[in-house]
Amino acid sequence: NTQPDTVSEIRKLEEQYCSNRYVLSEVQEIVRLPKFEAESQRVDPWSVQLSEDVLGQLKDYVQTLAAMYRDNPFHNFEHASHVTMSVMKLLSRIVAPDMASS
């Protein structure tokens, strides 16, 4: 039998969360990222060779995903592609900020 929190308990939690100015400060004690060595992880994307089978599978996969989107003027496959690329760019700056500037 679960009881809702009292108003005073909720206010206490709000004060705790509002005292942190950034979302990261809420999670940095819980999420410990391993040391990232950018130079050891750098791969020239043009040097990666994919077999014809893998390229065919990748093409089929992307076409299947694209076909699942409804014909919508905004939230469509193209928009999803742009969001995905933007998130990848953002994450690359967060995880490896020194690589983003080069």
C-alpha positions as CSV (number, residue, x, y, z in Angstrom):
1,N,0.0,0.0,0.0
2,T,1.9,3.0,-1.3
3,Q,1.2,6.4,0.1
4,P,1.9,9.7,-1.7
5,D,4.7,11.9,-0.4
6,T,3.6,14.7,1.9
7,V,3.9,18.3,0.7
8,S,6.8,18.9,3.1
9,E,8.6,15.9,1.7
10,I,8.1,17.1,-1.9
11,R,9.3,20.6,-1.0
12,K,12.4,19.1,0.6
13,L,13.2,17.1,-2.5
14,E,12.6,20.2,-4.7
15,E,15.0,22.2,-2.6
16,Q,17.6,19.5,-3.0
17,Y,17.2,19.3,-6.8
18,C,16.9,23.1,-7.3
19,S,20.1,23.7,-5.4
20,N,22.0,22.2,-8.4
21,R,22.2,24.5,-11.3
22,Y,23.1,21.9,-13.9
23,V,21.5,18.6,-14.7
24,L,25.0,17.0,-14.8
25,S,25.5,17.8,-11.1
26,E,22.6,15.5,-10.4
27,V,24.1,12.5,-12.1
28,Q,27.8,12.9,-11.9
29,E,28.0,11.1,-8.5
30,I,26.1,8.1,-10.0
31,V,27.5,7.9,-13.5
32,R,31.2,7.5,-13.6
33,L,32.6,7.8,-17.1
34,P,35.8,6.0,-17.9
35,K,38.9,8.0,-18.9
36,F,38.6,8.7,-22.6
37,E,41.8,8.7,-24.6
38,A,40.8,10.4,-27.8
39,E,43.9,9.6,-29.8
40,S,43.6,5.8,-29.2
41,Q,40.0,5.9,-30.4
42,R,40.4,8.0,-33.5
43,V,39.6,6.1,-36.7
44,D,39.5,7.6,-40.2
45,P,36.0,6.8,-41.3
46,W,37.1,6.6,-45.0
47,S,39.5,3.8,-44.1
48,V,36.7,1.5,-42.9
49,Q,35.9,-1.1,-45.6
50,L,32.5,-2.8,-45.5
51,S,31.7,-5.9,-47.6
52,E,29.0,-5.8,-50.2
53,D,26.9,-8.1,-47.9
54,V,27.1,-5.6,-45.0
55,L,26.4,-2.7,-47.3
56,G,23.3,-4.4,-48.6
57,Q,22.1,-5.2,-45.1
58,L,22.7,-1.7,-44.0
59,K,20.8,-0.3,-47.0
60,D,17.9,-2.7,-46.4
61,Y,17.8,-1.7,-42.7
62,V,17.7,2.0,-43.4
63,Q,15.1,1.6,-46.1
64,T,13.0,-0.5,-43.7
65,L,13.2,2.3,-41.1
66,A,12.4,5.0,-43.6
67,A,9.3,3.1,-44.8
68,M,8.0,2.9,-41.3
69,Y,7.7,6.7,-41.0
70,R,4.3,8.2,-41.8
71,D,4.0,10.8,-44.5
72,N,4.3,13.8,-42.2
73,P,5.6,17.2,-43.2
74,F,7.8,17.5,-40.2
75,H,8.3,14.4,-38.0
76,N,9.5,12.3,-40.9
77,F,12.5,10.2,-41.7
78,E,14.5,13.1,-42.9
79,H,13.9,14.9,-39.6
80,A,14.8,11.8,-37.6
81,S,18.1,11.6,-39.6
82,H,18.9,15.3,-38.8
83,V,18.1,14.7,-35.1
84,T,20.3,11.6,-35.0
85,M,23.2,13.4,-36.6
86,S,22.8,16.4,-34.2
87,V,22.8,14.1,-31.2
88,M,25.9,12.4,-32.4
89,K,27.6,15.7,-32.8
90,L,26.5,16.8,-29.4
91,L,27.7,13.6,-27.8
92,S,31.0,13.8,-29.5
93,R,31.6,17.2,-27.9
94,I,30.5,16.0,-24.5
95,V,32.5,12.7,-24.5
96,A,35.6,14.0,-26.4
97,P,35.6,17.8,-26.4
98,D,39.2,18.0,-27.6
99,M,38.4,16.0,-30.7
100,A,35.4,18.2,-31.6
101,S,37.7,21.2,-32.2
102,S,40.1,19.5,-34.5
